[in-house]
Amino acid sequence: MGKIHPENISSPSCSSPYVASNRETFTIWMKSLVFHGNGCTVFNSKGELCFRVDNYQERCSNEVFLMDLNGQVLFSIKKEKLRIFGRWNGYLCGGFKGRPWFQVRKNCTFSRGNVICNVNLGYEKSIESCYKIQKLDKKSSFKVTNTTGEIVAELKQKQSSRGFAYGDDVLTLEVEPQVDQSLIMALVTVCGLISRKL
């Protein structure tokens, strides 16, 4: 059986475990490591386990947890109730108390073209969105752009070195240098909830 994780290797930054000086490529396997759990497993470019997502409940749960390889919760993500178009709050570490560290607001389907969601950091509603999540042509593919329109991350179906696509449950995530990879993975998690894949 062939490897499902990336084969190229990039040098990580020593300043932060989640911010690298080079572009990093991750492989997302839409399967949980927890028996009968729902979530996904993430490998870095060396094939090492680096993130995992679990909700420990049913698929499409309103609460999920992004963890590191040791099971330490990095973000707790919760969907707000009674929202027409959907809104998800991300809290640092475990639990849902206090002010969210980020908020993702889903756009209505008939507006803003290919922009799926707007992302605010620090839960400041008065400022312009820090990131936008935009849908690409192919299924399960999207990009994350910053306020200047630059692409900071892109998700698409993984292909082998010979150009053959893996299954729909194996994806490639590319994150640009000096971008918080854990935050990007949290946004990917929200997209997985929106598309009902988690």
Summary of the structure (lengths in Angstrom):
residues: 198
radius of gyration: 16.0
end to end distance: 25.0
largest distance: 50.8
contacts: 579
relative contact order: 0.19
helix: 7%
strand: 37%
